[in-house]
Amino acid sequence: MRIPKTWVPLITKKIVEGLVSKQLVTPRVSMDKLLSGAEELILDELMIEDRLNEEVREILRKHSPEIERSKLDFRKLFELTKQKIVKERNLIL
């Protein structure tokens, strides 16, 4: 994740309060419940890249003997694998 987790509640509050104050959304639940749900969504979205990176590492771990034997650049393989998965799944990072 590119921003600290501790910032997520602050960012969420700013976004939700801005949307509500400009009457772009009308809350149907309490503000606490709305903030909690929005925070969960934002955190989940921000962690997509973390989960993807872990998946790529796992894929490359499975092929580590081949990678070492062929003396391939791990960083380059990591980026290529990641780009391929992003393209296949239409992810936005």
Secondary structure, DSSP 8 states (H G I E B T S, - for coil): --S-GGGHHHHHHHHHHHHHHTTS---SS-HHHHHHHHHHHHHHHHTHHHHHHHHHHHHHHHTHHHHHHTT--HHHHHHHHHHHHHHHHT---
